[in-house]
Amino acid sequence: MDTEKKSDRYNKLDLWETKEILDAILESQLSAVSSIKKIIPDIEVAVTKSVPLLENGGRLIFAGAGTSGRIAAQECAELYPTFSWPKNKSIFLIAGGQKSLTEAIEHAEDVLAQGELEAKKIKLTSKDVVICLAASGRTPYTLGVLREANLSGALTIGISSSANSPLLNEAHIKLFPNTGSEVIAGSTRMKAGTTQKIILNMLTTSIMIRLNRTYDSFMIDLVATNDKLIKRAAFIVSEISKVNLESAKDALKKCHGNVKLACVFLKYQDLKKAENILKEFSGNLRKCLDN
C-alpha cells in the first residue's frame, strides 16, 4: 500500500537532530498539501454533483475509521454552527461508534458487515451524498458503508491516498491525493490525514457557498450560540447593510438572530416583507439585496 511504504528519505530518523526532524515533518506536510492541486477538477465534479442532491433534500454522510473517522466527525460537527446546515442532514459513521472519537477500539474497523449494517440503519437514498475516507482505501468498515451507499443509489465520494484501492475503484467520484510515504511509515494521521481534512474543508465549504449559505465571504447562516458569535453576527450585518453596530444588533433582535433576515429587513424595514423576499429567492441573500 502506498501509505505503508517506508521512505529512504527518513532513514535513521531517530538519530536526527530535533530541528532536522521538525523540518522534515513540515516539508512532508507541505508536499501533501501540494498534492491536492492536481485533483481540484475531481473535487469540482464532487461539488457540482452534490449540490442539486442536497437542494432536493439529500444528506451529507461521512464515514471512516480511526483517524479518518475522527476527521470526518469533526467536519460533520462544524456544518451546523457555521452554515446552519440541519443536524439531521449531516451524519457521520465511525467504526466503533462514538467511543472511537476519543480512543482506539481494537478491530472495530475490520468488520465490513458492520459498515453495511450502520449504513442500512440510516436509510440511505439516491438523494444522499456519502463521503468515505480511508488512507489505505482498504478499511473493511468503510468499504461496507461505501458498498451499501452504492446499492442505495447515493452519490459516493471516496478519499484515499492509495492508488487503485478498492475504495477508489468503487466510489463514483475518486479523490486521490498522492501523498506517498509518511515520515513515520504507516502513520497516516500525518500527510494523509492532513489532505483528508483539507479536501473536506474544500468540499463542504464550496457546497455551502453554492447552497447560498454565504454572502461575499461572510458566514451569513452562522448559529450565534456564544458571545463571540453574537458579536460576529452583528458585525456581519453591519458590514453587509452598511449600518452601525447598534442598528445591526436591533435588527438581529427583531429577526431572532437570523443574519440573512436582518440584512433584508434593514433594506425594506418591513419584517413580513423581508421574510417573503427571503423565501422567494430561496435564501439567496445576494438576490434579495439586489432585487
Backbone hydrogen bonds in HBPLUS format (Angstrom, degrees):
<---DONOR---> <-ACCEPTOR-->    atom                        ^
c    i                          cat <-CA-CA->   ^        H-A-AA   ^      H-
h    n   atom  resd res      DA  || num        DHA   H-A  angle D-A-AA Bond
n    s   type  num  typ     dist DA aas  dist angle  dist       angle   num
A0004-GLU N   A0001-MET O   3.05 MM   3  5.37 154.3  2.12 110.8 118.7     1
A0010-TYR N   A0007-SER O   3.17 MM   3  5.91 161.8  2.20 116.3 120.2     2
A0011-ASN N   A0008-ASP O   3.15 MM   3  5.16 162.8  2.18 115.8 112.7     3
A0013-LEU N   A0010-TYR O   3.19 MM   3  5.31 128.1  2.47 141.8 132.2     4
A0015-LEU N   A0012-LYS O   2.89 MM   3  5.56 161.1  1.93 121.1 127.5     5
A0016-TRP N   A0013-LEU O   3.06 MM   3  5.34 164.0  2.09 112.3 117.5     6
A0020-GLU N   A0017-GLU O   3.02 MM   3  5.25 118.7  2.42 102.6 117.8     7
A0021-ILE N   A0017-GLU O   3.06 MM   4  6.45 153.9  2.13 154.1 162.0     8
A0022-LEU N   A0018-THR O   2.95 MM   4  6.27 163.0  1.98 156.2 160.5     9
A0023-ASP N   A0019-LYS O   2.89 MM   4  6.08 161.6  1.93 150.2 155.3    10
A0024-ALA N   A0020-GLU O   2.95 MM   4  6.12 153.9  2.02 143.6 150.9    11
A0025-ILE N   A0021-ILE O   2.93 MM   4  6.22 157.4  1.99 152.7 158.6    12
A0026-LEU N   A0022-LEU O   2.99 MM   4  6.21 167.5  2.00 153.2 156.4    13
A0027-GLU N   A0023-ASP O   2.89 MM   4  6.02 162.8  1.92 147.5 153.0    14
A0028-SER N   A0024-ALA O   2.94 MM   4  6.13 155.1  2.00 144.9 151.3    15
A0029-GLN N   A0025-ILE O   2.94 MM   4  6.21 152.3  2.02 148.6 156.3    16
A0030-LEU N   A0026-LEU O   2.93 MM   4  6.19 161.6  1.96 157.7 162.1    17
A0031-SER N   A0027-GLU O   3.05 MM   4  6.28 152.2  2.13 144.6 152.2    18
A0032-ALA N   A0028-SER O   3.00 MM   4  6.21 146.3  2.12 140.1 149.4    19
A0033-VAL N   A0029-GLN O   2.95 MM   4  6.28 159.2  2.00 151.0 156.0    20
A0034-SER N   A0030-LEU O   3.00 MM   4  6.22 159.4  2.05 145.7 151.1    21
A0035-SER N   A0031-SER O   3.19 MM   4  6.37 133.2  2.42 135.4 146.2    22
A0035-SER N   A0032-ALA O   3.13 MM   3  5.24 133.9  2.35  97.3 109.9    23
A0036-ILE N   A0033-VAL O   3.12 MM   3  5.72 156.2  2.18 114.8 121.3    24
A0037-LYS N   A0034-SER O   3.22 MM   3  5.70 144.2  2.35 110.2 118.2    25
A0039-ILE N   A0036-ILE O   2.90 MM   3  5.46 146.6  2.01 115.9 125.8    26
A0040-ILE N   A0037-LYS O   3.38 MM   3  5.54 170.8  2.39 109.3 110.6    27
A0042-ASP N   A0039-ILE O   2.99 MM   3  5.21 121.7  2.34 103.2 117.9    28
A0043-ILE N   A0039-ILE O   2.97 MM   4  6.34 154.0  2.03 153.7 162.1    29
A0044-GLU N   A0040-ILE O   2.82 MM   4  6.03 154.0  1.89 154.2 161.5    30
A0045-VAL N   A0041-PRO O   3.12 MM   4  6.39 150.3  2.21 138.7 145.7    31
A0046-ALA N   A0042-ASP O   3.07 MM   4  6.39 154.1  2.13 143.2 150.1    32
A0047-VAL N   A0043-ILE O   2.97 MM   4  6.32 156.3  2.02 151.8 157.4    33
A0048-THR N   A0044-GLU O   2.92 MM   4  6.12 171.7  1.93 155.1 157.4    34
A0049-LYS N   A0045-VAL O   2.94 MM   4  6.08 158.2  1.99 152.5 157.4    35
A0050-SER N   A0046-ALA O   3.02 MM   4  5.99 140.5  2.18 138.2 148.8    36
A0050-SER N   A0047-VAL O   3.15 MM   3  5.12 123.6  2.48  94.5 109.2    37
A0051-VAL N   A0047-VAL O   3.11 MM   4  6.20 163.5  2.13 162.2 162.8    38
A0053-LEU N   A0050-SER O   3.09 MM   3  5.41 120.3  2.46 107.3 122.4    39
A0054-LEU N   A0050-SER O   3.04 MM   4  6.28 161.5  2.08 161.9 167.7    40
A0055-GLU N   A0051-VAL O   2.88 MM   4  6.07 151.2  1.97 155.1 164.3    41
A0056-ASN N   A0052-PRO O   3.19 MM   4  6.26 131.3  2.44 131.8 142.3    42
A0056-ASN N   A0053-LEU O   3.17 MM   3  5.23 135.4  2.38  94.6 106.8    43
A0058-GLY N   A0053-LEU O   2.96 MM   5  5.31 147.3  2.07 140.4 139.0    44
A0057-GLY N   A0054-LEU O   3.25 MM   3  5.27 150.0  2.35 111.8 108.7    45
A0129-VAL N   A0059-ARG O   2.83 MM  70  6.07 168.8  1.84 176.7 177.8    46
A0060-LEU N   A0089-LYS O   2.78 MM  29  6.05 166.0  1.80 160.6 156.5    47
A0091-ILE N   A0060-LEU O   3.01 MM  31  6.47 159.5  2.05 158.4 165.0    48
A0061-ILE N   A0129-VAL O   2.80 MM  68  6.04 168.7  1.81 169.0 168.4    49
A0131-ILE N   A0061-ILE O   2.72 MM  70  6.06 168.6  1.73 169.6 168.9    50
A0062-PHE N   A0091-ILE O   2.80 MM  29  6.24 159.9  1.84 155.4 162.4    51
A0093-LEU N   A0062-PHE O   2.70 MM  31  6.12 155.2  1.76 154.7 162.9    52
A0063-ALA N   A0131-ILE O   2.90 MM  68  6.24 145.3  2.02 163.3 161.3    53
A0133-LEU N   A0063-ALA O   2.91 MM  70  6.24 166.3  1.93 166.6 169.8    54
A0064-GLY N   A0093-LEU O   3.06 MM  29  6.56 149.7  2.15 159.5 168.9    55
A0095-ALA N   A0064-GLY O   3.21 MM  31  6.67 149.3  2.31 142.0 151.1    56
A0069-GLY N   A0065-ALA O   3.24 MM   4  4.27 155.5  2.30  91.4  95.0    57
A0070-ARG N   A0066-GLY O   3.00 MM   4  6.34 152.2  2.08 152.6 161.0    58
A0071-ILE N   A0067-THR O   2.93 MM   4  6.17 158.2  1.98 155.4 161.2    59
A0072-ALA N   A0068-SER O   2.98 MM   4  6.16 155.9  2.04 143.7 150.6    60
A0073-ALA N   A0069-GLY O   2.88 MM   4  6.09 154.1  1.95 143.2 150.5    61
A0074-GLN N   A0070-ARG O   2.97 MM   4  6.16 154.8  2.03 145.2 151.4    62
A0075-GLU N   A0071-ILE O   3.11 MM   4  6.38 162.1  2.14 148.6 152.7    63
A0076-CYS N   A0072-ALA O   2.99 MM   4  6.19 162.2  2.02 150.8 156.0    64
A0077-ALA N   A0073-ALA O   2.95 MM   4  6.12 156.3  2.01 148.1 154.0    65
A0078-GLU N   A0074-GLN O   3.28 MM   4  6.50 137.1  2.48 143.7 153.3    66
A0078-GLU N   A0075-GLU O   3.25 MM   3  5.42 136.4  2.45  99.7 110.9    67
A0079-LEU N   A0076-CYS O   3.40 MM   3  5.78 154.8  2.47 108.5 114.9    68
A0082-THR N   A0078-GLU O   3.20 MM   4  6.06 155.4  2.26 148.6 155.7    69
A0083-PHE N   A0079-LEU O   2.99 MM   4  5.55 153.4  2.06 133.0 141.1    70
A0085-TRP N   A0079-LEU O   3.31 MM   6  5.53 162.3  2.34 127.4 122.1    71
A0084-SER N   A0080-TYR O   2.74 MM   4  4.30 138.5  1.91 133.4 135.2    72
A0223-VAL N   A0081-PRO O   2.94 MM 142  4.84 161.2  1.97 135.6 137.2    73
A0089-LYS N   A0086-PRO O   2.89 MM   3  5.22 157.1  1.94 111.1 118.3    74
A0090-SER N   A0087-LYS O   3.34 MM   3  5.40 166.5  2.36 106.3 108.1    75
A0097-GLY N   A0094-ILE O   2.92 MM   3  5.44 156.4  1.98 141.6 141.1    76
A0100-SER N   A0097-GLY O   2.89 MM   3  5.69 150.6  1.98 124.2 131.9    77
A0101-LEU N   A0098-GLN O   2.98 MM   3  5.63 166.4  2.00 120.0 124.4    78
A0102-THR N   A0099-LYS O   3.33 MM   3  6.13 159.3  2.38 118.1 121.7    79
A0108-ALA N   A0105-ILE O   3.20 MM   3  5.67 166.8  2.22 130.1 131.8    80
A0110-ASP N   A0107-HIS O   3.04 MM   3  5.16 158.0  2.09 108.0 115.1    81
A0141-TYR N   A0109-GLU O   2.98 MM  32  4.95 158.4  2.03 145.0 141.4    82
A0114-GLN N   A0111-VAL O   3.15 MM   3  5.47 136.1  2.35 103.0 114.2    83
A0115-GLY N   A0112-LEU O   3.07 MM   3  5.38 123.0  2.41 104.9 118.2    84
A0116-GLU N   A0112-LEU O   3.15 MM   4  6.56 158.2  2.20 151.3 157.6    85
A0117-LEU N   A0113-ALA O   2.88 MM   4  6.06 157.5  1.93 144.6 150.9    86
A0118-GLU N   A0114-GLN O   2.96 MM   4  6.15 164.8  1.99 149.8 153.1    87
A0119-ALA N   A0115-GLY O   3.03 MM   4  6.15 151.3  2.12 144.4 152.2    88
A0120-LYS N   A0116-GLU O   2.94 MM   4  6.18 150.2  2.03 146.0 154.4    89
A0121-LYS N   A0117-LEU O   3.04 MM   4  6.32 148.6  2.14 146.3 154.5    90
A0123-LYS N   A0120-LYS O   3.00 MM   3  5.26 161.3  2.03 112.5 117.4    91
A0128-ASP N   A0125-THR O   3.19 MM   3  5.63 161.9  2.23 112.5 117.8    92
A0155-LEU N   A0128-ASP O   3.00 MM  27  6.33 157.0  2.05 168.1 161.7    93
A0130-VAL N   A0155-LEU O   2.81 MM  25  6.11 169.9  1.82 169.6 173.1    94
A0157-ILE N   A0130-VAL O   2.83 MM  27  6.14 159.0  1.87 160.5 161.5    95
A0132-CYS N   A0157-ILE O   2.80 MM  25  6.15 162.0  1.83 168.0 174.3    96
A0159-ILE N   A0132-CYS O   2.88 MM  27  6.24 156.4  1.94 167.0 170.5    97
A0134-ALA N   A0159-ILE O   3.10 MM  25  6.44 166.4  2.12 173.2 173.1    98
A0137-GLY N   A0134-ALA O   2.93 MM   3  4.81 124.1  2.25  94.1 110.2    99
A0161-SER N   A0135-ALA O   3.10 MM  26  5.04 142.2  2.25 116.3 127.3   100
A0167-LEU N   A0137-GLY O   3.00 MM  30  4.76 155.1  2.07 141.7 144.2   101
A0143-LEU N   A0139-THR O   2.96 MM   4  6.17 157.5  2.01 158.6 166.0   102
A0144-GLY N   A0140-PRO O   2.85 MM   4  6.10 146.5  1.96 151.4 160.9   103
A0144-GLY N   A0141-TYR O   3.11 MM   3  5.10 120.5  2.48  92.4 107.3   104
A0145-VAL N   A0141-TYR O   3.14 MM   4  6.57 152.4  2.22 148.1 154.5   105
A0146-LEU N   A0142-THR O   2.95 MM   4  6.21 165.8  1.97 150.2 154.2   106
A0147-ARG N   A0143-LEU O   2.88 MM   4  6.03 163.0  1.91 150.3 154.1   107
A0148-GLU N   A0144-GLY O   3.14 MM   4  6.27 159.7  2.18 145.5 150.7   108
A0149-ALA N   A0145-VAL O   2.90 MM   4  6.08 155.1  1.96 151.2 159.0   109
A0150-ASN N   A0146-LEU O   2.88 MM   4  6.17 153.9  1.95 150.5 157.4   110
A0151-LEU N   A0147-ARG O   3.04 MM   4  6.26 154.0  2.11 142.3 149.1   111
A0152-SER N   A0148-GLU O   3.05 MM   4  6.29 140.9  2.21 141.3 151.5   112
A0154-ALA N   A0149-ALA O   3.16 MM   5  5.46 141.2  2.32 164.5 158.4   113
A0153-GLY N   A0150-ASN O   3.17 MM   3  5.24 149.4  2.26 100.3 109.4   114
A0173-ILE N   A0156-THR O   3.00 MM  17  6.39 155.0  2.06 152.7 160.5   115
A0158-GLY N   A0173-ILE O   2.90 MM  15  6.26 165.4  1.92 173.2 177.9   116
A0175-LEU N   A0158-GLY O   2.81 MM  17  5.91 162.6  1.84 167.6 173.6   117
A0160-SER N   A0175-LEU O   3.15 MM  15  6.57 158.1  2.20 162.0 168.1   118
A0169-ASN N   A0165-SER O   2.88 MM   4  6.07 160.8  1.92 159.2 165.7   119
A0170-GLU N   A0166-PRO O   2.94 MM   4  5.95 146.3  2.06 147.2 153.7   120
A0171-ALA N   A0167-LEU O   3.05 MM   4  6.02 140.4  2.22 144.1 152.9   121
A0179-THR N   A0177-PRO O   2.86 MM   2  5.69 125.2  2.17 113.9  97.4   122
A0187-SER N   A0184-ILE O   2.87 MM   3  5.53 164.3  1.90 151.6 152.1   123
A0188-THR N   A0186-GLY O   2.97 MM   2  5.61 127.6  2.25 108.4  93.0   124
A0190-MET N   A0187-SER O   3.18 MM   3  6.19 162.2  2.22 124.9 128.5   125
A0193-GLY N   A0188-THR O   2.81 MM   5  5.81 121.8  2.16 139.1 156.7   126
A0194-THR N   A0190-MET O   2.88 MM   4  6.02 156.5  1.94 154.1 160.5   127
A0195-THR N   A0191-LYS O   3.10 MM   4  6.40 163.4  2.13 154.0 157.3   128
A0196-GLN N   A0192-ALA O   3.01 MM   4  6.26 152.7  2.09 145.8 153.9   129
A0197-LYS N   A0193-GLY O   3.07 MM   4  6.32 164.1  2.10 152.3 155.1   130
A0198-ILE N   A0194-THR O   3.05 MM   4  6.32 165.0  2.07 152.3 156.3   131
A0199-ILE N   A0195-THR O   2.86 MM   4  5.94 167.7  1.88 152.5 156.3   132
A0200-LEU N   A0196-GLN O   2.95 MM   4  6.15 161.7  1.99 150.9 155.9   133
A0201-ASN N   A0197-LYS O   2.95 MM   4  6.19 157.3  2.00 147.8 154.4   134
A0202-MET N   A0198-ILE O   2.88 MM   4  6.16 160.9  1.91 154.2 159.2   135
A0203-LEU N   A0199-ILE O   2.82 MM   4  6.04 165.4  1.84 154.1 158.2   136
A0204-THR N   A0200-LEU O   2.90 MM   4  5.95 167.7  1.92 157.6 158.2   137
A0205-THR N   A0201-ASN O   3.01 MM   4  5.80 157.0  2.07 141.7 149.1   138
A0206-SER N   A0202-MET O   3.09 MM   4  5.95 160.2  2.13 139.6 145.8   139
A0207-ILE N   A0203-LEU O   2.94 MM   4  6.11 156.7  2.00 149.9 157.2   140
A0208-MET N   A0204-THR O   2.93 MM   4  6.09 160.8  1.97 147.4 152.2   141
A0209-ILE N   A0205-THR O   2.95 MM   4  6.20 149.2  2.04 147.4 155.9   142
A0210-ARG N   A0206-SER O   3.04 MM   4  6.28 159.8  2.09 146.4 151.4   143
A0211-LEU N   A0207-ILE O   2.95 MM   4  6.21 125.0  2.26 138.1 153.8   144
A0213-ARG N   A0208-MET O   3.01 MM   5  5.45 159.4  2.05 163.8 161.5   145
A0212-ASN N   A0209-ILE O   3.12 MM   3  5.35 148.5  2.22 114.4 114.4   146
A0215-TYR N   A0218-PHE O   3.18 MM   3  5.31 154.7  2.24 138.9 146.3   147
A0218-PHE N   A0215-TYR O   2.79 MM   3  5.31 168.1  1.80 140.0 143.1   148
A0222-LEU N   A0219-MET O   3.38 MM   3  5.69 155.2  2.45 115.1 113.7   149
A0225-THR N   A0223-VAL O   3.02 MM   2  5.88 114.2  2.47 114.7  98.6   150
A0230-ILE N   A0226-ASN O   2.89 MM   4  6.13 151.0  1.98 155.5 165.2   151
A0231-LYS N   A0227-ASP O   3.01 MM   4  6.20 160.9  2.05 151.3 155.3   152
A0232-ARG N   A0228-LYS O   2.95 MM   4  6.21 150.0  2.04 140.1 149.5   153
A0233-ALA N   A0229-LEU O   2.83 MM   4  6.01 155.9  1.89 144.9 150.6   154
A0234-ALA N   A0230-ILE O   3.17 MM   4  6.45 160.5  2.21 145.7 149.9   155
A0235-PHE N   A0231-LYS O   2.94 MM   4  6.19 157.4  2.00 148.1 154.8   156
A0236-ILE N   A0232-ARG O   2.88 MM   4  6.12 159.5  1.92 154.0 159.0   157
A0237-VAL N   A0233-ALA O   3.02 MM   4  6.29 167.0  2.04 153.7 156.5   158
A0238-SER N   A0234-ALA O   2.91 MM   4  6.05 160.1  1.95 148.0 154.2   159
A0239-GLU N   A0235-PHE O   2.88 MM   4  6.09 158.0  1.93 151.3 156.8   160
A0240-ILE N   A0236-ILE O   2.93 MM   4  6.11 170.0  1.94 157.3 159.8   161
A0241-SER N   A0237-VAL O   2.90 MM   4  5.80 165.2  1.93 149.6 154.7   162
A0242-LYS N   A0238-SER O   2.88 MM   4  5.38 116.6  2.29 131.8 143.3   163
A0243-VAL N   A0238-SER O   3.19 MM   5  4.90 146.5  2.31 126.0 135.2   164
A0248-ALA N   A0244-ASN O   3.04 MM   4  6.34 154.5  2.11 150.2 158.3   165
A0249-LYS N   A0245-LEU O   2.84 MM   4  6.08 159.0  1.89 151.2 156.2   166
A0250-ASP N   A0246-GLU O   2.97 MM   4  6.20 157.5  2.03 147.0 152.9   167
A0251-ALA N   A0247-SER O   2.98 MM   4  6.17 159.5  2.02 146.2 151.5   168
A0252-LEU N   A0248-ALA O   2.93 MM   4  6.16 159.0  1.97 150.4 156.4   169
A0253-LYS N   A0249-LYS O   2.96 MM   4  6.16 151.5  2.04 145.2 153.0   170
A0254-LYS N   A0250-ASP O   3.05 MM   4  6.37 158.8  2.10 149.5 154.3   171
A0255-CYS N   A0251-ALA O   2.97 MM   4  6.14 138.3  2.14 141.2 153.4   172
A0257-GLY N   A0252-LEU O   2.73 MM   5  4.65 176.0  1.73 146.0 145.0   173
A0256-HIS N   A0253-LYS O   3.33 MM   3  5.20 161.5  2.37 106.8 105.8   174
A0258-ASN N   A0255-CYS O   3.04 MM   3  5.52 166.3  2.06 119.3 123.8   175
A0262-ALA N   A0258-ASN O   2.91 MM   4  6.06 156.6  1.97 151.7 159.1   176
A0263-CYS N   A0259-VAL O   3.02 MM   4  6.28 155.1  2.09 153.3 159.0   177
A0264-VAL N   A0260-LYS O   3.10 MM   4  6.44 160.3  2.14 153.9 159.1   178
A0265-PHE N   A0261-LEU O   2.78 MM   4  5.91 159.4  1.82 152.7 159.5   179
A0266-LEU N   A0262-ALA O   2.96 MM   4  6.12 154.5  2.03 144.6 150.6   180
A0267-LYS N   A0264-VAL O   3.09 MM   3  5.18 131.5  2.34  96.9 110.1   181
A0268-TYR N   A0264-VAL O   3.10 MM   4  6.43 158.4  2.15 153.6 158.6   182
A0269-GLN N   A0265-PHE O   2.52 MM   4  5.08 147.9  1.61 153.4 159.2   183
A0274-ALA N   A0270-ASP O   2.88 MM   4  6.07 155.5  1.94 152.0 159.8   184
A0275-GLU N   A0271-LEU O   2.91 MM   4  6.17 156.7  1.96 151.6 157.4   185
A0276-ASN N   A0272-LYS O   3.02 MM   4  6.29 158.9  2.06 148.7 154.1   186
A0277-ILE N   A0273-LYS O   2.92 MM   4  6.13 159.6  1.96 152.2 157.6   187
A0278-LEU N   A0274-ALA O   2.96 MM   4  6.09 162.5  1.99 149.3 154.3   188
A0279-LYS N   A0275-GLU O   3.05 MM   4  6.23 151.0  2.13 142.1 150.0   189
A0280-GLU N   A0276-ASN O   2.80 MM   4  6.00 155.4  1.86 146.1 153.6   190
A0281-PHE N   A0277-ILE O   3.06 MM   4  6.28 151.7  2.14 150.2 155.4   191
A0283-GLY N   A0278-LEU O   2.88 MM   5  5.14 166.1  1.90 165.4 162.5   192
A0282-SER N   A0279-LYS O   3.08 MM   3  5.01 160.7  2.12 110.3 110.3   193
A0284-ASN N   A0281-PHE O   2.91 MM   3  5.52 160.8  1.95 122.5 128.8   194
A0288-CYS N   A0284-ASN O   3.09 MM   4  6.40 155.1  2.15 149.4 157.2   195
A0289-LEU N   A0285-LEU O   2.93 MM   4  6.15 158.3  1.98 155.6 159.8   196
A0290-ASP N   A0286-ARG O   2.89 MM   4  5.97 144.0  2.02 144.4 154.7   197
A0291-ASN N   A0287-LYS O   2.99 MM   4  5.81 123.1  2.32 137.8 148.7   198
